[in-house]
Amino acid sequence: MIIRLDEIDSTNEYAKRFIADGWSGEDITVVSAQYQTAGKGRRGRSWVSPPGTSLMVSMFFKPGGS
């Protein structure tokens, strides 16, 4: 499954909420956005990129999926 968004706080936070809301679908799900308002990088750093200059992506996998 691919979820495409224009703007989101964080693709990673969106994925966490999606899973918490009862996701039980595809083996692999990708969340992509053109712009993040609160993106997160490594070691707690913020991830900032002007709108339309990068593709922000988070992927998550179903436990035991093929």
PDBQT receptor file of N, H, CA, C and O in Angstrom, charges set to zero:
ATOM      1  N   MET A   1       0.848  -1.166   0.000  1.00  0.00    +0.000 N 
ATOM      2  CA  MET A   1       0.000   0.000   0.000  1.00  0.00    +0.000 C 
ATOM      3  C   MET A   1       0.897   1.234   0.000  1.00  0.00    +0.000 C 
ATOM      4  O   MET A   1       1.912   1.274   0.695  1.00  0.00    +0.000 OA
ATOM      5  N   ILE A   2       0.518   2.228  -0.778  1.00  0.00    +0.000 N 
ATOM      6  H   ILE A   2      -0.306   2.195  -1.343  1.00  0.00    +0.000 HD
ATOM      7  CA  ILE A   2       1.232   3.502  -0.810  1.00  0.00    +0.000 C 
ATOM      8  C   ILE A   2       0.250   4.598  -0.416  1.00  0.00    +0.000 C 
ATOM      9  O   ILE A   2      -0.823   4.724  -1.005  1.00  0.00    +0.000 OA
ATOM     10  N   ILE A   3       0.625   5.385   0.584  1.00  0.00    +0.000 N 
ATOM     11  H   ILE A   3       1.497   5.282   1.063  1.00  0.00    +0.000 HD
ATOM     12  CA  ILE A   3      -0.174   6.514   1.033  1.00  0.00    +0.000 C 
ATOM     13  C   ILE A   3       0.585   7.770   0.640  1.00  0.00    +0.000 C 
ATOM     14  O   ILE A   3       1.688   8.013   1.127  1.00  0.00    +0.000 OA
ATOM     15  N   ARG A   4      -0.006   8.567  -0.242  1.00  0.00    +0.000 N 
ATOM     16  H   ARG A   4      -0.903   8.369  -0.639  1.00  0.00    +0.000 HD
ATOM     17  CA  ARG A   4       0.646   9.788  -0.725  1.00  0.00    +0.000 C 
ATOM     18  C   ARG A   4      -0.050  11.009  -0.121  1.00  0.00    +0.000 C 
ATOM     19  O   ARG A   4      -1.272  11.146  -0.183  1.00  0.00    +0.000 OA
ATOM     20  N   LEU A   5       0.753  11.880   0.457  1.00  0.00    +0.000 N 
ATOM     21  H   LEU A   5       1.746  11.769   0.508  1.00  0.00    +0.000 HD
ATOM     22  CA  LEU A   5       0.222  13.078   1.098  1.00  0.00    +0.000 C 
ATOM     23  C   LEU A   5       0.962  14.310   0.581  1.00  0.00    +0.000 C 
ATOM     24  O   LEU A   5       2.149  14.238   0.264  1.00  0.00    +0.000 OA
ATOM     25  N   ASP A   6       0.270  15.421   0.499  1.00  0.00    +0.000 N 
ATOM     26  H   ASP A   6      -0.695  15.480   0.757  1.00  0.00    +0.000 HD
ATOM     27  CA  ASP A   6       0.932  16.668   0.121  1.00  0.00    +0.000 C 
ATOM     28  C   ASP A   6       1.739  17.215   1.295  1.00  0.00    +0.000 C 
ATOM     29  O   ASP A   6       2.901  17.594   1.146  1.00  0.00    +0.000 OA
ATOM     30  N   GLU A   7       1.095  17.249   2.479  1.00  0.00    +0.000 N 
ATOM     31  H   GLU A   7       0.151  16.942   2.600  1.00  0.00    +0.000 HD
ATOM     32  CA  GLU A   7       1.746  17.809   3.661  1.00  0.00    +0.000 C 
ATOM     33  C   GLU A   7       1.336  17.016   4.897  1.00  0.00    +0.000 C 
ATOM     34  O   GLU A   7       0.180  16.616   5.034  1.00  0.00    +0.000 OA
ATOM     35  N   ILE A   8       2.288  16.795   5.788  1.00  0.00    +0.000 N 
ATOM     36  H   ILE A   8       3.228  17.120   5.677  1.00  0.00    +0.000 HD
ATOM     37  CA  ILE A   8       2.038  16.047   7.017  1.00  0.00    +0.000 C 
ATOM     38  C   ILE A   8       3.027  16.530   8.070  1.00  0.00    +0.000 C 
ATOM     39  O   ILE A   8       4.056  17.117   7.737  1.00  0.00    +0.000 OA
ATOM     40  N   ASP A   9       2.715  16.286   9.334  1.00  0.00    +0.000 N 
ATOM     41  H   ASP A   9       1.879  15.809   9.604  1.00  0.00    +0.000 HD
ATOM     42  CA  ASP A   9       3.673  16.650  10.377  1.00  0.00    +0.000 C 
ATOM     43  C   ASP A   9       4.954  15.845  10.192  1.00  0.00    +0.000 C 
ATOM     44  O   ASP A   9       6.040  16.418  10.105  1.00  0.00    +0.000 OA
ATOM     45  N   SER A  10       4.835  14.525  10.133  1.00  0.00    +0.000 N 
ATOM     46  H   SER A  10       3.953  14.059  10.204  1.00  0.00    +0.000 HD
ATOM     47  CA  SER A  10       5.978  13.631   9.970  1.00  0.00    +0.000 C 
ATOM     48  C   SER A  10       5.466  12.319   9.386  1.00  0.00    +0.000 C 
ATOM     49  O   SER A  10       4.491  11.763   9.890  1.00  0.00    +0.000 OA
ATOM     50  N   THR A  11       6.102  11.821   8.341  1.00  0.00    +0.000 N 
ATOM     51  H   THR A  11       6.894  12.273   7.931  1.00  0.00    +0.000 HD
ATOM     52  CA  THR A  11       5.668  10.549   7.779  1.00  0.00    +0.000 C 
ATOM     53  C   THR A  11       5.817   9.433   8.810  1.00  0.00    +0.000 C 
ATOM     54  O   THR A  11       5.007   8.506   8.847  1.00  0.00    +0.000 OA
ATOM     55  N   ASN A  12       6.840   9.520   9.637  1.00  0.00    +0.000 N 
ATOM     56  H   ASN A  12       7.497  10.273   9.607  1.00  0.00    +0.000 HD
ATOM     57  CA  ASN A  12       7.055   8.501  10.661  1.00  0.00    +0.000 C 
ATOM     58  C   ASN A  12       5.959   8.555  11.725  1.00  0.00    +0.000 C 
ATOM     59  O   ASN A  12       5.455   7.511  12.139  1.00  0.00    +0.000 OA
ATOM     60  N   GLU A  13       5.587   9.740  12.169  1.00  0.00    +0.000 N 
ATOM     61  H   GLU A  13       5.997  10.588  11.834  1.00  0.00    +0.000 HD
ATOM     62  CA  GLU A  13       4.511   9.876  13.153  1.00  0.00    +0.000 C 
ATOM     63  C   GLU A  13       3.178   9.431  12.557  1.00  0.00    +0.000 C 
ATOM     64  O   GLU A  13       2.370   8.805  13.243  1.00  0.00    +0.000 OA
ATOM     65  N   TYR A  14       2.945   9.750  11.286  1.00  0.00    +0.000 N 
ATOM     66  H   TYR A  14       3.601  10.258  10.729  1.00  0.00    +0.000 HD
ATOM     67  CA  TYR A  14       1.729   9.305  10.602  1.00  0.00    +0.000 C 
ATOM     68  C   TYR A  14       1.668   7.780  10.594  1.00  0.00    +0.000 C 
ATOM     69  O   TYR A  14       0.622   7.194  10.872  1.00  0.00    +0.000 OA
ATOM     70  N   ALA A  15       2.800   7.137  10.273  1.00  0.00    +0.000 N 
ATOM     71  H   ALA A  15       3.650   7.614  10.048  1.00  0.00    +0.000 HD
ATOM     72  CA  ALA A  15       2.853   5.671  10.242  1.00  0.00    +0.000 C 
ATOM     73  C   ALA A  15       2.538   5.094  11.625  1.00  0.00    +0.000 C 
ATOM     74  O   ALA A  15       1.798   4.117  11.734  1.00  0.00    +0.000 OA
ATOM     75  N   LYS A  16       3.095   5.691  12.675  1.00  0.00    +0.000 N 
ATOM     76  H   LYS A  16       3.697   6.485  12.586  1.00  0.00    +0.000 HD
ATOM     77  CA  LYS A  16       2.816   5.224  14.040  1.00  0.00    +0.000 C 
ATOM     78  C   LYS A  16       1.328   5.326  14.365  1.00  0.00    +0.000 C 
ATOM     79  O   LYS A  16       0.757   4.410  14.957  1.00  0.00    +0.000 OA
ATOM     80  N   ARG A  17       0.700   6.436  13.983  1.00  0.00    +0.000 N 
ATOM     81  H   ARG A  17       1.163   7.180  13.502  1.00  0.00    +0.000 HD
ATOM     82  CA  ARG A  17      -0.741   6.592  14.235  1.00  0.00    +0.000 C 
ATOM     83  C   ARG A  17      -1.553   5.599  13.419  1.00  0.00    +0.000 C 
ATOM     84  O   ARG A  17      -2.532   5.039  13.912  1.00  0.00    +0.000 OA
ATOM     85  N   PHE A  18      -1.155   5.381  12.184  1.00  0.00    +0.000 N 
ATOM     86  H   PHE A  18      -0.360   5.836  11.783  1.00  0.00    +0.000 HD
ATOM     87  CA  PHE A  18      -1.835   4.451  11.286  1.00  0.00    +0.000 C 
ATOM     88  C   PHE A  18      -1.822   3.041  11.879  1.00  0.00    +0.000 C 
ATOM     89  O   PHE A  18      -2.840   2.350  11.869  1.00  0.00    +0.000 OA
ATOM     90  N   ILE A  19      -0.675   2.622  12.390  1.00  0.00    +0.000 N 
ATOM     91  H   ILE A  19       0.152   3.184  12.398  1.00  0.00    +0.000 HD
ATOM     92  CA  ILE A  19      -0.549   1.304  13.020  1.00  0.00    +0.000 C 
ATOM     93  C   ILE A  19      -1.384   1.239  14.296  1.00  0.00    +0.000 C 
ATOM     94  O   ILE A  19      -2.075   0.249  14.534  1.00  0.00    +0.000 OA
ATOM     95  N   ALA A  20      -1.326   2.275  15.110  1.00  0.00    +0.000 N 
ATOM     96  H   ALA A  20      -0.764   3.079  14.917  1.00  0.00    +0.000 HD
ATOM     97  CA  ALA A  20      -2.076   2.313  16.373  1.00  0.00    +0.000 C 
ATOM     98  C   ALA A  20      -3.582   2.272  16.143  1.00  0.00    +0.000 C 
ATOM     99  O   ALA A  20      -4.329   1.793  16.996  1.00  0.00    +0.000 OA
ATOM    100  N   ASP A  21      -4.033   2.776  14.987  1.00  0.00    +0.000 N 
ATOM    101  H   ASP A  21      -3.426   3.166  14.294  1.00  0.00    +0.000 HD
ATOM    102  CA  ASP A  21      -5.466   2.783  14.669  1.00  0.00    +0.000 C 
ATOM    103  C   ASP A  21      -5.967   1.434  14.166  1.00  0.00    +0.000 C 
ATOM    104  O   ASP A  21      -7.123   1.315  13.762  1.00  0.00    +0.000 OA
ATOM    105  N   GLY A  22      -5.091   0.399  14.186  1.00  0.00    +0.000 N 
ATOM    106  H   GLY A  22      -4.151   0.495  14.514  1.00  0.00    +0.000 HD
ATOM    107  CA  GLY A  22      -5.543  -0.936  13.837  1.00  0.00    +0.000 C 
ATOM    108  C   GLY A  22      -5.132  -1.442  12.473  1.00  0.00    +0.000 C 
ATOM    109  O   GLY A  22      -5.771  -2.348  11.938  1.00  0.00    +0.000 OA
ATOM    110  N   TRP A  23      -4.087  -0.884  11.895  1.00  0.00    +0.000 N 
ATOM    111  H   TRP A  23      -3.568  -0.148  12.329  1.00  0.00    +0.000 HD
ATOM    112  CA  TRP A  23      -3.617  -1.358  10.592  1.00  0.00    +0.000 C 
ATOM    113  C   TRP A  23      -3.355  -2.853  10.648  1.00  0.00    +0.000 C 
ATOM    114  O   TRP A  23      -2.680  -3.343  11.552  1.00  0.00    +0.000 OA
ATOM    115  N   SER A  24      -3.891  -3.566   9.679  1.00  0.00    +0.000 N 
ATOM    116  H   SER A  24      -4.440  -3.167   8.944  1.00  0.00    +0.000 HD
ATOM    117  CA  SER A  24      -3.643  -5.005   9.595  1.00  0.00    +0.000 C 
ATOM    118  C   SER A  24      -3.575  -5.435   8.131  1.00  0.00    +0.000 C 
ATOM    119  O   SER A  24      -3.834  -6.589   7.790  1.00  0.00    +0.000 OA
ATOM    120  N   GLY A  25      -3.227  -4.496   7.295  1.00  0.00    +0.000 N 
ATOM    121  H   GLY A  25      -3.016  -3.558   7.572  1.00  0.00    +0.000 HD
ATOM    122  CA  GLY A  25      -3.314  -4.732   5.864  1.00  0.00    +0.000 C 
ATOM    123  C   GLY A  25      -2.074  -5.269   5.203  1.00  0.00    +0.000 C 
ATOM    124  O   GLY A  25      -1.569  -6.331   5.569  1.00  0.00    +0.000 OA
ATOM    125  N   GLU A  26      -1.588  -4.545   4.239  1.00  0.00    +0.000 N 
ATOM    126  H   GLU A  26      -1.998  -3.683   3.941  1.00  0.00    +0.000 HD
ATOM    127  CA  GLU A  26      -0.515  -4.976   3.357  1.00  0.00    +0.000 C 
ATOM    128  C   GLU A  26       0.750  -5.378   4.117  1.00  0.00    +0.000 C 
ATOM    129  O   GLU A  26       0.995  -4.920   5.233  1.00  0.00    +0.000 OA
ATOM    130  N   ASP A  27       1.548  -6.245   3.486  1.00  0.00    +0.000 N 
ATOM    131  H   ASP A  27       1.349  -6.618   2.579  1.00  0.00    +0.000 HD
ATOM    132  CA  ASP A  27       2.824  -6.638   4.074  1.00  0.00    +0.000 C 
ATOM    133  C   ASP A  27       3.760  -5.444   4.220  1.00  0.00    +0.000 C 
ATOM    134  O   ASP A  27       4.468  -5.319   5.218  1.00  0.00    +0.000 OA
ATOM    135  N   ILE A  28       3.758  -4.567   3.215  1.00  0.00    +0.000 N 
ATOM    136  H   ILE A  28       3.182  -4.669   2.404  1.00  0.00    +0.000 HD
ATOM    137  CA  ILE A  28       4.598  -3.375   3.231  1.00  0.00    +0.000 C 
ATOM    138  C   ILE A  28       3.716  -2.169   2.955  1.00  0.00    +0.000 C 
ATOM    139  O   ILE A  28       2.913  -2.180   2.022  1.00  0.00    +0.000 OA
ATOM    140  N   THR A  29       3.867  -1.128   3.766  1.00  0.00    +0.000 N 
ATOM    141  H   THR A  29       4.520  -1.119   4.523  1.00  0.00    +0.000 HD
ATOM    142  CA  THR A  29       3.139   0.118   3.554  1.00  0.00    +0.000 C 
ATOM    143  C   THR A  29       4.143   1.259   3.514  1.00  0.00    +0.000 C 
ATOM    144  O   THR A  29       5.063   1.320   4.329  1.00  0.00    +0.000 OA
ATOM    145  N   VAL A  30       3.957   2.163   2.557  1.00  0.00    +0.000 N 
ATOM    146  H   VAL A  30       3.210   2.113   1.895  1.00  0.00    +0.000 HD
ATOM    147  CA  VAL A  30       4.830   3.317   2.381  1.00  0.00    +0.000 C 
ATOM    148  C   VAL A  30       3.993   4.571   2.558  1.00  0.00    +0.000 C 
ATOM    149  O   VAL A  30       2.911   4.695   1.986  1.00  0.00    +0.000 OA
ATOM    150  N   VAL A  31       4.503   5.500   3.356  1.00  0.00    +0.000 N 
ATOM    151  H   VAL A  31       5.383   5.399   3.821  1.00  0.00    +0.000 HD
ATOM    152  CA  VAL A  31       3.870   6.806   3.528  1.00  0.00    +0.000 C 
ATOM    153  C   VAL A  31       4.824   7.823   2.921  1.00  0.00    +0.000 C 
ATOM    154  O   VAL A  31       5.982   7.914   3.330  1.00  0.00    +0.000 OA
ATOM    155  N   SER A  32       4.343   8.586   1.948  1.00  0.00    +0.000 N 
ATOM    156  H   SER A  32       3.403   8.512   1.616  1.00  0.00    +0.000 HD
ATOM    157  CA  SER A  32       5.190   9.606   1.334  1.00  0.00    +0.000 C 
ATOM    158  C   SER A  32       4.496  10.957   1.389  1.00  0.00    +0.000 C 
ATOM    159  O   SER A  32       3.268  11.044   1.374  1.00  0.00    +0.000 OA
ATOM    160  N   ALA A  33       5.298  12.002   1.454  1.00  0.00    +0.000 N 
ATOM    161  H   ALA A  33       6.295  11.931   1.467  1.00  0.00    +0.000 HD
ATOM    162  CA  ALA A  33       4.763  13.363   1.510  1.00  0.00    +0.000 C 
ATOM    163  C   ALA A  33       5.681  14.307   0.754  1.00  0.00    +0.000 C 
ATOM    164  O   ALA A  33       6.894  14.106   0.702  1.00  0.00    +0.000 OA
ATOM    165  N   GLN A  34       5.096  15.324   0.176  1.00  0.00    +0.000 N 
ATOM    166  H   GLN A  34       4.111  15.488   0.218  1.00  0.00    +0.000 HD
ATOM    167  CA  GLN A  34       5.875  16.356  -0.498  1.00  0.00    +0.000 C 
ATOM    168  C   GLN A  34       6.545  17.286   0.515  1.00  0.00    +0.000 C 
ATOM    169  O   GLN A  34       7.589  17.877   0.239  1.00  0.00    +0.000 OA
ATOM    170  N   TYR A  35       5.919  17.407   1.704  1.00  0.00    +0.000 N 
ATOM    171  H   TYR A  35       5.070  16.927   1.928  1.00  0.00    +0.000 HD
ATOM    172  CA  TYR A  35       6.427  18.349   2.705  1.00  0.00    +0.000 C 
ATOM    173  C   TYR A  35       6.048  17.874   4.099  1.00  0.00    +0.000 C 
ATOM    174  O   TYR A  35       4.933  17.405   4.327  1.00  0.00    +0.000 OA
ATOM    175  N   GLN A  36       6.987  18.000   5.025  1.00  0.00    +0.000 N 
ATOM    176  H   GLN A  36       7.892  18.381   4.840  1.00  0.00    +0.000 HD
ATOM    177  CA  GLN A  36       6.732  17.676   6.426  1.00  0.00    +0.000 C 
ATOM    178  C   GLN A  36       6.890  18.950   7.258  1.00  0.00    +0.000 C 
ATOM    179  O   GLN A  36       7.842  19.708   7.070  1.00  0.00    +0.000 OA
ATOM    180  N   THR A  37       5.968  19.174   8.160  1.00  0.00    +0.000 N 
ATOM    181  H   THR A  37       5.194  18.558   8.313  1.00  0.00    +0.000 HD
ATOM    182  CA  THR A  37       6.051  20.351   9.024  1.00  0.00    +0.000 C 
ATOM    183  C   THR A  37       6.844  20.077  10.294  1.00  0.00    +0.000 C 
ATOM    184  O   THR A  37       7.285  21.013  10.960  1.00  0.00    +0.000 OA
ATOM    185  N   ALA A  38       7.030  18.805  10.637  1.00  0.00    +0.000 N 
ATOM    186  H   ALA A  38       6.671  18.044  10.095  1.00  0.00    +0.000 HD
ATOM    187  CA  ALA A  38       7.768  18.436  11.852  1.00  0.00    +0.000 C 
ATOM    188  C   ALA A  38       8.565  17.158  11.605  1.00  0.00    +0.000 C 
ATOM    189  O   ALA A  38       8.499  16.216  12.395  1.00  0.00    +0.000 OA
ATOM    190  N   GLY A  39       9.318  17.131  10.506  1.00  0.00    +0.000 N 
ATOM    191  H   GLY A  39       9.371  17.896   9.864  1.00  0.00    +0.000 HD
ATOM    192  CA  GLY A  39      10.105  15.958  10.164  1.00  0.00    +0.000 C 
ATOM    193  C   GLY A  39      11.182  15.691  11.206  1.00  0.00    +0.000 C 
ATOM    194  O   GLY A  39      11.664  16.600  11.882  1.00  0.00    +0.000 OA
ATOM    195  N   LYS A  40      11.539  14.430  11.314  1.00  0.00    +0.000 N 
ATOM    196  H   LYS A  40      11.147  13.691  10.765  1.00  0.00    +0.000 HD
ATOM    197  CA  LYS A  40      12.534  14.027  12.311  1.00  0.00    +0.000 C 
ATOM    198  C   LYS A  40      13.697  13.318  11.638  1.00  0.00    +0.000 C 
ATOM    199  O   LYS A  40      13.506  12.432  10.805  1.00  0.00    +0.000 OA
ATOM    200  N   GLY A  41      14.896  13.718  12.010  1.00  0.00    +0.000 N 
ATOM    201  H   GLY A  41      15.051  14.437  12.687  1.00  0.00    +0.000 HD
ATOM    202  CA  GLY A  41      16.098  13.069  11.507  1.00  0.00    +0.000 C 
ATOM    203  C   GLY A  41      16.687  12.156  12.568  1.00  0.00    +0.000 C 
ATOM    204  O   GLY A  41      16.025  11.822  13.551  1.00  0.00    +0.000 OA
ATOM    205  N   ARG A  42      17.896  11.766  12.368  1.00  0.00    +0.000 N 
ATOM    206  H   ARG A  42      18.433  12.037  11.569  1.00  0.00    +0.000 HD
ATOM    207  CA  ARG A  42      18.586  10.901  13.314  1.00  0.00    +0.000 C 
ATOM    208  C   ARG A  42      18.926  11.654  14.595  1.00  0.00    +0.000 C 
ATOM    209  O   ARG A  42      19.124  12.869  14.597  1.00  0.00    +0.000 OA
ATOM    210  N   ARG A  43      18.985  10.894  15.678  1.00  0.00    +0.000 N 
ATOM    211  H   ARG A  43      18.824   9.907  15.677  1.00  0.00    +0.000 HD
ATOM    212  CA  ARG A  43      19.388  11.413  16.985  1.00  0.00    +0.000 C 
ATOM    213  C   ARG A  43      18.545  12.600  17.443  1.00  0.00    +0.000 C 
ATOM    214  O   ARG A  43      19.049  13.521  18.085  1.00  0.00    +0.000 OA
ATOM    215  N   GLY A  44      17.258  12.568  17.107  1.00  0.00    +0.000 N 
ATOM    216  H   GLY A  44      16.848  11.820  16.585  1.00  0.00    +0.000 HD
ATOM    217  CA  GLY A  44      16.337  13.598  17.564  1.00  0.00    +0.000 C 
ATOM    218  C   GLY A  44      16.428  14.928  16.838  1.00  0.00    +0.000 C 
ATOM    219  O   GLY A  44      15.785  15.898  17.241  1.00  0.00    +0.000 OA
ATOM    220  N   ARG A  45      17.206  14.988  15.791  1.00  0.00    +0.000 N 
ATOM    221  H   ARG A  45      17.729  14.201  15.464  1.00  0.00    +0.000 HD
ATOM    222  CA  ARG A  45      17.333  16.244  15.036  1.00  0.00    +0.000 C 
ATOM    223  C   ARG A  45      16.100  16.465  14.165  1.00  0.00    +0.000 C 
ATOM    224  O   ARG A  45      15.447  15.511  13.744  1.00  0.00    +0.000 OA
ATOM    225  N   SER A  46      15.791  17.719  13.903  1.00  0.00    +0.000 N 
ATOM    226  H   SER A  46      16.321  18.495  14.245  1.00  0.00    +0.000 HD
ATOM    227  CA  SER A  46      14.673  18.013  13.002  1.00  0.00    +0.000 C 
ATOM    228  C   SER A  46      15.139  17.826  11.558  1.00  0.00    +0.000 C 
ATOM    229  O   SER A  46      16.318  17.976  11.239  1.00  0.00    +0.000 OA
ATOM    230  N   TRP A  47      14.185  17.497  10.707  1.00  0.00    +0.000 N 
ATOM    231  H   TRP A  47      13.227  17.375  10.967  1.00  0.00    +0.000 HD
ATOM    232  CA  TRP A  47      14.465  17.283   9.293  1.00  0.00    +0.000 C 
ATOM    233  C   TRP A  47      13.689  18.342   8.535  1.00  0.00    +0.000 C 
ATOM    234  O   TRP A  47      12.461  18.292   8.474  1.00  0.00    +0.000 OA
ATOM    235  N   VAL A  48      14.399  19.300   7.956  1.00  0.00    +0.000 N 
ATOM    236  H   VAL A  48      15.397  19.341   8.006  1.00  0.00    +0.000 HD
ATOM    237  CA  VAL A  48      13.757  20.425   7.287  1.00  0.00    +0.000 C 
ATOM    238  C   VAL A  48      14.152  20.432   5.820  1.00  0.00    +0.000 C 
ATOM    239  O   VAL A  48      15.328  20.312   5.476  1.00  0.00    +0.000 OA
ATOM    240  N   SER A  49      13.147  20.576   4.960  1.00  0.00    +0.000 N 
ATOM    241  H   SER A  49      12.192  20.674   5.239  1.00  0.00    +0.000 HD
ATOM    242  CA  SER A  49      13.377  20.653   3.526  1.00  0.00    +0.000 C 
ATOM    243  C   SER A  49      12.264  21.507   2.938  1.00  0.00    +0.000 C 
ATOM    244  O   SER A  49      11.095  21.268   3.241  1.00  0.00    +0.000 OA
ATOM    245  N   PRO A  50      12.585  22.490   2.110  1.00  0.00    +0.000 N 
ATOM    246  CA  PRO A  50      11.539  23.328   1.516  1.00  0.00    +0.000 C 
ATOM    247  C   PRO A  50      10.536  22.489   0.724  1.00  0.00    +0.000 C 
ATOM    248  O   PRO A  50      10.912  21.482   0.124  1.00  0.00    +0.000 OA
ATOM    249  N   PRO A  51       9.261  22.894   0.717  1.00  0.00    +0.000 N 
ATOM    250  CA  PRO A  51       8.239  22.151  -0.019  1.00  0.00    +0.000 C 
ATOM    251  C   PRO A  51       8.637  21.923  -1.480  1.00  0.00    +0.000 C 
ATOM    252  O   PRO A  51       9.131  22.824  -2.158  1.00  0.00    +0.000 OA
ATOM    253  N   GLY A  52       8.408  20.697  -1.941  1.00  0.00    +0.000 N 
ATOM    254  H   GLY A  52       8.007  19.965  -1.390  1.00  0.00    +0.000 HD
ATOM    255  CA  GLY A  52       8.655  20.369  -3.337  1.00  0.00    +0.000 C 
ATOM    256  C   GLY A  52      10.101  20.069  -3.692  1.00  0.00    +0.000 C 
ATOM    257  O   GLY A  52      10.399  19.837  -4.863  1.00  0.00    +0.000 OA
ATOM    258  N   THR A  53      11.018  20.065  -2.718  1.00  0.00    +0.000 N 
ATOM    259  H   THR A  53      10.776  20.253  -1.766  1.00  0.00    +0.000 HD
ATOM    260  CA  THR A  53      12.425  19.812  -3.039  1.00  0.00    +0.000 C 
ATOM    261  C   THR A  53      12.886  18.400  -2.700  1.00  0.00    +0.000 C 
ATOM    262  O   THR A  53      13.945  17.972  -3.158  1.00  0.00    +0.000 OA
ATOM    263  N   SER A  54      12.110  17.676  -1.910  1.00  0.00    +0.000 N 
ATOM    264  H   SER A  54      11.249  18.024  -1.538  1.00  0.00    +0.000 HD
ATOM    265  CA  SER A  54      12.497  16.333  -1.484  1.00  0.00    +0.000 C 
ATOM    266  C   SER A  54      11.264  15.444  -1.404  1.00  0.00    +0.000 C 
ATOM    267  O   SER A  54      10.130  15.920  -1.363  1.00  0.00    +0.000 OA
ATOM    268  N   LEU A  55      11.515  14.165  -1.383  1.00  0.00    +0.000 N 
ATOM    269  H   LEU A  55      12.436  13.778  -1.416  1.00  0.00    +0.000 HD
ATOM    270  CA  LEU A  55      10.440  13.206  -1.159  1.00  0.00    +0.000 C 
ATOM    271  C   LEU A  55      10.648  12.601   0.209  1.00  0.00    +0.000 C 
ATOM    272  O   LEU A  55      11.663  11.949   0.457  1.00  0.00    +0.000 OA
ATOM    273  N   MET A  56       9.706  12.808   1.090  1.00  0.00    +0.000 N 
ATOM    274  H   MET A  56       8.881  13.338   0.889  1.00  0.00    +0.000 HD
ATOM    275  CA  MET A  56       9.784  12.290   2.449  1.00  0.00    +0.000 C 
ATOM    276  C   MET A  56       9.051  10.951   2.488  1.00  0.00    +0.000 C 
ATOM    277  O   MET A  56       7.905  10.862   2.046  1.00  0.00    +0.000 OA
ATOM    278  N   VAL A  57       9.700   9.911   3.013  1.00  0.00    +0.000 N 
ATOM    279  H   VAL A  57      10.630   9.984   3.372  1.00  0.00    +0.000 HD
ATOM    280  CA  VAL A  57       9.135   8.565   2.966  1.00  0.00    +0.000 C 
ATOM    281  C   VAL A  57       9.400   7.821   4.270  1.00  0.00    +0.000 C 
ATOM    282  O   VAL A  57      10.494   7.894   4.828  1.00  0.00    +0.000 OA
ATOM    283  N   SER A  58       8.389   7.108   4.745  1.00  0.00    +0.000 N 
ATOM    284  H   SER A  58       7.500   7.048   4.291  1.00  0.00    +0.000 HD
ATOM    285  CA  SER A  58       8.538   6.136   5.830  1.00  0.00    +0.000 C 
ATOM    286  C   SER A  58       7.914   4.839   5.350  1.00  0.00    +0.000 C 
ATOM    287  O   SER A  58       6.878   4.853   4.686  1.00  0.00    +0.000 OA
ATOM    288  N   MET A  59       8.540   3.717   5.682  1.00  0.00    +0.000 N 
ATOM    289  H   MET A  59       9.382   3.705   6.221  1.00  0.00    +0.000 HD
ATOM    290  CA  MET A  59       8.027   2.405   5.307  1.00  0.00    +0.000 C 
ATOM    291  C   MET A  59       7.863   1.570   6.568  1.00  0.00    +0.000 C 
ATOM    292  O   MET A  59       8.662   1.659   7.500  1.00  0.00    +0.000 OA
ATOM    293  N   PHE A  60       6.814   0.761   6.579  1.00  0.00    +0.000 N 
ATOM    294  H   PHE A  60       6.165   0.690   5.822  1.00  0.00    +0.000 HD
ATOM    295  CA  PHE A  60       6.675  -0.190   7.679  1.00  0.00    +0.000 C 
ATOM    296  C   PHE A  60       6.193  -1.518   7.132  1.00  0.00    +0.000 C 
ATOM    297  O   PHE A  60       5.518  -1.595   6.105  1.00  0.00    +0.000 OA
ATOM    298  N   PHE A  61       6.568  -2.563   7.861  1.00  0.00    +0.000 N 
ATOM    299  H   PHE A  61       7.116  -2.500   8.695  1.00  0.00    +0.000 HD
ATOM    300  CA  PHE A  61       6.376  -3.925   7.397  1.00  0.00    +0.000 C 
ATOM    301  C   PHE A  61       5.510  -4.700   8.371  1.00  0.00    +0.000 C 
ATOM    302  O   PHE A  61       5.613  -4.519   9.585  1.00  0.00    +0.000 OA
ATOM    303  N   LYS A  62       4.666  -5.551   7.846  1.00  0.00    +0.000 N 
ATOM    304  H   LYS A  62       4.582  -5.697   6.861  1.00  0.00    +0.000 HD
ATOM    305  CA  LYS A  62       3.816  -6.407   8.658  1.00  0.00    +0.000 C 
ATOM    306  C   LYS A  62       4.684  -7.491   9.292  1.00  0.00    +0.000 C 
ATOM    307  O   LYS A  62       5.421  -8.175   8.583  1.00  0.00    +0.000 OA
ATOM    308  N   PRO A  63       4.614  -7.660  10.614  1.00  0.00    +0.000 N 
ATOM    309  CA  PRO A  63       5.396  -8.723  11.257  1.00  0.00    +0.000 C 
ATOM    310  C   PRO A  63       5.051 -10.078  10.636  1.00  0.00    +0.000 C 
ATOM    311  O   PRO A  63       3.881 -10.428  10.483  1.00  0.00    +0.000 OA
ATOM    312  N   GLY A  64       6.084 -10.822  10.286  1.00  0.00    +0.000 N 
ATOM    313  H   GLY A  64       7.035 -10.537  10.410  1.00  0.00    +0.000 HD
ATOM    314  CA  GLY A  64       5.877 -12.132   9.689  1.00  0.00    +0.000 C 
ATOM    315  C   GLY A  64       5.460 -12.092   8.235  1.00  0.00    +0.000 C 
ATOM    316  O   GLY A  64       5.159 -13.133   7.651  1.00  0.00    +0.000 OA
ATOM    317  N   GLY A  65       5.435 -10.893   7.631  1.00  0.00    +0.000 N 
ATOM    318  H   GLY A  65       5.679 -10.048   8.106  1.00  0.00    +0.000 HD
ATOM    319  CA  GLY A  65       5.037 -10.783   6.235  1.00  0.00    +0.000 C 
ATOM    320  C   GLY A  65       6.067 -11.402   5.314  1.00  0.00    +0.000 C 
ATOM    321  O   GLY A  65       7.210 -11.640   5.704  1.00  0.00    +0.000 OA
ATOM    322  N   SER A  66       5.650 -11.658   4.097  1.00  0.00    +0.000 N 
ATOM    323  H   SER A  66       4.722 -11.465   3.780  1.00  0.00    +0.000 HD
ATOM    324  CA  SER A  66       6.564 -12.292   3.133  1.00  0.00    +0.000 C 
ATOM    325  C   SER A  66       7.335 -11.255   2.353  1.00  0.00    +0.000 C 
ATOM    326  O   SER A  66       8.150 -11.604   1.498  1.00  0.00    +0.000 OA
TER     327      SER A  66
